[in-house]
Amino acid sequence: MSISLGKLAVRFGCELRGDPDTEVDQVGTLQSAGEGCIAFLANPSYRKMLAETQATAVILDESAVEECPTAALITPEPYLVYAHVAALLQPEPPLLPGVHASASIGADCAIPKSCEIAPGVVLGDGVVLGERVCIGALCVLGRGAVLGDDTRMMARVTLYSGVRIGQRCLLHSGSVVGADGFGIAKEPTGAWTKVPQLGGVRIGDDVEIGANTTIDRGAIGDTVIANGVKLDNQIQVGHNVAIGEHTAIAGQVGISGSARIGARCMLGGQAGVAGHITIADDVVVMGRTMVTHSIKNPGVYAGGGVPMDDVASWRKNAVRFGQLDDMARRLRRIEKAVLKPASDDES
């Protein structure tokens, strides 16, 4: 579709510099965009490309507008506005309602006529789908799984029995929701006995689950993912974890069983969260940080990766790390005492 810059400015609350009747029909980068494209500038690292862009228009903030050689949509949040514009100009393909002949549908399933069921899909008994649900090729939904209206599953997603997913969710290929949590008990002989995982998984509305991300079912109660949570690729969510509304988690994060993560948190890539701890609302955890104890106050927390060592040395060094500030203060006091200037008599 194409749309005028004037309509975009009104729709997304931007100030327009340029002809309101100029139309754009696709998005592009500052480097690649040509006639009819709209680009954006959000990261200062790309500002040097602005002067030479061939885009028809650029979404940017006030600080860069004088350097823009073309029409501009001016907003304090250029990346957010770009996201809305891109979704408007290049929407998802329309649904093709119907059940493919190769799909296997269990007994007592509820499938509205507005749903799209692709080739090779397997639905267990009692699956319930909302309106306009799209199930991609080769997906498997276990017995009693429930999906809300307008939820989409890309190819090869697996939902185990009893998983409940809300409205307008998006599950990417390879994601697995509802597999058994890692519950094992040790016998006196040293052998492991499996602990039955009897809970389920409840996922709210507007949740996105990345490719090859896994969310385990609860041991007794449910694993709970609240509304608006965004999970990147290759994340592990352990059994009975609870993640609060609008929290965003980057790739390769591991969350151990029964951890509680608050609302509006952000976890950087490869962060780890220990089991049975609580993270408050509005916490940012930097990448590669290991959260080993509860975080009670909002803020930004970092740990970073440290080189591997034998556990005895690692524990000693971890304790010493917490003493570094006190040791530095003591060292400065000693230096001042030892290195103080000599008196006139001494010189």
N, C-alpha and C positions, 0 to 999 in steps of 0.2 A: 504494500500500500504506500501511497505518498500522502504527505500532509504539509501544510504551510507552517513556516516558522512562527507566524502570528498565533496560530492555533496551539502550537507547542508551548509558546511563552505563556499563554493564558492558562492552559491545562496544568502546567507544572510550576506556575508562579515565578517565571523568570523575567528579567528585563531584557528586551530585545534591542540589539543594535543592528539595523539592517532592514531590508524590505520585508514587511510582514507577509507579502504574497509569494515570496520565494518558497519553493517546495523541496523537500528531501524525501528519499524513499528507501534509504539504507544507512547503516552505520559503518564506520571504518576508523582506523587509527590515523593519527596526525600524518604519518608517513604514507599510508596506502590510500587514504580517502581521495576520491575524485569528485567530479561533478555529480550532484544529487546526493552526496554522502554528508552525514553529520558526524563529526569527531568530538572528542572531549579532551580536556587537560585537567587532570587532578593531581598527578605526581609531579613536583617541581623538576624532577630529573629529565622530563620530556619537554620542558619549556623551550629549550633551544630549537626544537623542531617546529614550533608554532609559526615562526615567520615565513617558512617555506611551504606550509601546508597548502594543498590543492582542494581541501574540503570546501563544500558550499557553505557550511556553518560549523562553528565550534562551540561546545558547551564549556564554560570556564568561569572562574571567579573574577571579582573586580580587579584584583592585583595584576592580572595578565591581559586585560582587555585592550590596552593601548598597543600591545605588540601583535594583536590579531589582525591579519590582513584581509579577513573576510567577515561575513556576518557572524554575530555572536549572541548566544543565549547566556546571560550573566546570572549566576546563582552562587550562594555560599556553599552549596553542596553539589559540585559538578558530577561527581561519580554517581551519586544517588539519582540525579536527574537523568544521566546517561542510561542507567539501568531501566528507568521507566520508559525512556524514549526507545531503547532497543527492543523492549518487550512489545511496545506498540507497533513498531515498524516491521518487526520480524517475529510474529507470533508463532506459537507451536502449530504444527500441522493439525487440521481438523480431524476429529474422530471419524472412524468408519464403523458405525454401529453394526453389531452382529457377532455371532460366534462361529469361528472357523470350523470347518468340518473335521479337522484333525485334532481339535481340542477334546479333552476327556473331562466330562462334567459329572460329578458325583450326585448322589441322591439328595433331594430336598435343598438344592441350592437356590438362592434368590438372585436373579440376574435381570435387571431392568433392560428394556429394549434399547436404551440409549448407550449401553456399554459396548466396548470393543474388546473382543477376546481373540488374540492372535493365534497363529499356528502353534501346535505343540503344547499348549497350556494344559495344565492338570489342576482341576479343582476338586478338593476332597468333599466329602459329604457335609452338607449344612453350611457351605460358604455363603456369606451374605455380602453383596456388592451394592453400593449406592448408585445414584444416577451419574451417568457420563464417566464411569470408571474405565480406564484403559489398562489392559493386562497384556504386556509384551510377550513376544515369542518365547516359548519354553519356560515360562514361569510356573512355579508350583506353589499352590496354596493349600495348606493342610486343613484338616477337618475343623469346621467351625470358625475359620478365619473371617474377620469382618473388615471391610474397607468402606470409608465414607465417600460422599459425593466428590466427584472431580479429582479423585486420587489417580495417579499414574504410576505404573510399574514398567520400567524398561525391561529389556530381554534378560532372562535367566535370573530373576529374583526368586528367592525361596522364603516363604512364610511357613513356619511350623504351626501346628494345631493351636487354636485358641488365641492367636494374635489379633489384636484389635487396633486398627489404624484409622485416624480421623479423616477430615475433609481436606482436599487440596494438597495432599502430600505428594512427594516425588521420591521414588526409590530407584536408584541407579543399578546398573547391571552388576550381578554378582553379590549383591547384598543379601545377607541371611539374617532373618529376624525370628527369634524364638528357639534357637538351638539350646541344648542343655548348657547350663552354667558349669563351671569347673568345681564341682562338689565331690570330694573324695575323702574317705576316712581311712586311717591307717590301722591295719590289723597288728596284733602282737608279733606276728611273723614277719612284718615288714611289707606285706602285700597291701594293695589298695582296694577298698570297697567303694563302689559308686554310691553316692547319696542321690536318691531320686530328686529330680527337679520338677516340682509340682505346680509352680506358679506359671504366670503368663507374661506377656508384654503388652503394655498399653501405650499407644502413641497418639498424641494430640493432633490438632489441626495445623496445617501450613508447615509441616516438618519436611526437611529434605535429608535424605540418607545417601551418602556417597557410595561409589562403586567399591565393592568388596569390603564394606563395613559390616561388622557383625554385632548383633545385640542379643545377648543371652536372656533366656526366660528366667524368672525368679525361682529360687529354691522352694519357697512356700508362697509368699506374696508375689506381687508382680514387679517387673522392671518397668519404670515409668519415664517416658519422654514427653515433656510438656509442650504446649502450643508454641509454634514458631522456632523450635530448635533447628539449627543447621549443622549437620555432621558432614565432614569432608570424607575423602576416600580412606580406606584401610584403617579405620578406627575400631578398637575393641571395647565394647561396653559390657562389663561383667554382670552377673546375676544380681537382681534386687537393687541395681543402681537407680537413682532418681536424678533427672536433669531438669532444671527449672526453665521457665519460659524465656524464649529468645536468646538462649545461650548458643554461642558458635564455637565449634571445636575443629581444629585443623588436623591434617592427616597424620596418621601413625600414632595418635594419642592412645594410651591404654588406661582404662578406668577399672580398677579392681572392684570386686563385689561389695555391695551395700554402701558404696560411697554416695554422698548426697552433694550435688552441685547446684548452686543457687541460680537465680534468674539473672539474665543479661550478663553472664560471665563470658570470657573469651579465653580459650586454652590454645597456646601455640603448638606447632608441630613437634611431635615426639615427646611431649610432656607426659608424665606418668602420675597417676593418682592412686595412692594406697587405699586399701579397703577399709570400710567402716569409719571413714572420716567425713567431715562436713566442710564444704566451701561456701562462704557467705555469698549473698547477692553482689553483683557489680564488681567481681574480682577478675583481674587479668593475670593469667599465668603465662610467662614468657616461654618460648620454645625450649625443649630439652630440660625443663625444670621437673624435678621429682618432688611431688607434694606428699610428704610423709606424715604430716599432722594437720589437724583442722585449721582452717583459716577463718577467723571470726569477724574480720573487719574488711570492708571494701578497700581496693587499692591494687597496685601492680606489684607482682611478686616474681622473682627470678632466682634460678639456681644454676642453670647451665650444666653442661656435661663436664665431669672431671675424669681424668684417666683411671682406668681400672687398676685395682690394687688388691692384695689379699685382705680379707674382711677385717682382720685385727688391726692392720695399719690404717685401713679406710676409716674405721670407727674412731681411732685415736685422732686422725687428721680432721674428721668431721667435728669432733669436740673442739679441737684447737682452732678451727675456722671461726667458731663462734666467739673465741677469745681474742681474735686478731685486733679488734678495735681497742680493747683494754691494754693489750701488749704494746700497741703503737703509741698510746698515750704515755705509758710508763717509759718507753724508749726515748720519747722526746724530752721527758723530764730529766732523764739521766744525761742525755746529750747536752742539755742546757747547763746542767751542773758541772759536767766535766770540761766542756768547751767554752765556758764563760770567759770574756776578755780579761786579760791580766790587768791588775791595778797599776797605777803610775809608779809606785814604789818597786813593784816586781819587775817593771820594764827597765 
